């Protein structure tokens, strides 16, 4: 057993009076794929946004790749650069072309030479099969293409961990597959991934572990097969019966 | 032939209606035309009210007759669809057309037909129209203020050079495109400042300007042979050393003092004026207020309370004070707080005052743009490892500024039109010079011409600016 790359110990978080995360304990080992599911408002997104400190937690410890995240963390940008993130709403930069979207951070944050960054970006875009769209603007692409571009953009930073925040929820059913395919390929390449999704098919195919959350707590955490075959808690059973 | 129903023109008798309608419409417009241009009242035999209203009735009837749907005549259909949709719109259209026709002759006669432009004195103006002689004689004053006639080429040369330097963006090749922002934001204003400060102001100080040019040129030429590794250091240090050594070891100023070299005469800023001053003040205020406003806008949204409250206080203070008070304070109160021997030119004080004043407005406009951006853009930039400045410069500001181009153009236009207020500190730009000229005993009574002239000039400047901003909007438009 290697040292977990993400450790969360007794994490609590409040939005004003409302407690969104309650006593979260989670260890993620390198190269593991974790799927987080649960009803809306259960704190799934907040959980993974805490991992790259887009949200601040109030209590407990979050340790990412040996660095503890707290108010005193000086190198938060460096940690974020190691943690790629893909959002529900794509969040591409609409004023830049697809290629520039992908090269912006490598050039300015990692200080790669422009040429190298462009080669890397093209390689990643080819991997998600939108190499031919590189010179278009985000507004000219379909949702599925935009989301694949967002994946490529995150990969251009060569992160150690990838976080997916409901990557397919804003897409047409037809486009979901192309995005999931890209994610499956990424998983097969050995990336450490935490995916918030309702795509149970994806979970069955790639996940090592599935976490079920409700009301800010981790209700159930189990190996994928175990999770789907015989869920332990009643809440999980209810949830699974509704979405499968 | 179908029966004619005069109340409901239809397609069956289309030709009859169109001929009758056009004829009536023509008569009504022709009557107004004769009345306006030749003072002929064809219907004078009728009582005055009826004679007055008759063209309107004819025109209305005519428009009513030609209001037939789907005639197949393209222009007529367009007319019916957009202007002649019902009787009320027809009346409005007719009234507008009549007012335009009526107002052409007096305007034409005032501007051109009865106007005078010949001669050099007031006596030349005999006509009842405008006296453009007045503008002609005073034009130099309106453009250059009290700047000595013999030295005005300096202003011309500076403005032409700055215009030429400003247009390099159009000719820049792909290779130099990436430096354009740097050029326009930092280098160009600096060159403009050098021109204005040393060249238009002049004096022995002019030679410092030439040292600067020499140092700059020499260091650039030598710079080509410097290895890339040291280039940044080289350009940081060498020009300054060169400039200082030129200044302190060659002592050209002594030669100037001895009268061996004629420098440019010094012209104090109090003598500057007219349109050129309008340009100078507007130009520098525009350039300074923009970055200051941008930092204020960012400061107002900062997470650090100290910076946020300072920004809020600054913005609310400047927005709460009238510009005229600010200018007055800058010229009367400000020097009282300064040490005795510290002197700051009136023009510089005015430019700083207007810049800070407008910066508060620009800040609020830009803040509007920042708030319009979805939070996801911040999240995405952060998750890629960008810090505060990289996130704002690379992702947030380019989008926010694009959104607020109309608002910024608004503020800038207001700024240009506020410049006449600098008369309160004794600086006379275009409008100030007009006010001065109209009180000249030799030229009393021509205020109207002056103000019309100023209005036209200001309109041209502002229209050009608004066109430019519109073009920028189109250029940077991308789909979201």
Interface residues (C-beta under 8 A of the other chain):
Chain A: X49 X52 X54 X77 X78 X80 X81 X82 X83 X84 X85 X87 X89 X91 X92 X93 X94 X95 X104 X105 X108 X109 X110 X137 X138 X139 X140 X150 X153 X154 X157
Chain B: X374 X376 X377 X379 X380 X381 X382 X383 X384 X385 X386 X387 X390 X394 X395 X398 X399 X402 X476 X478 X479 X480
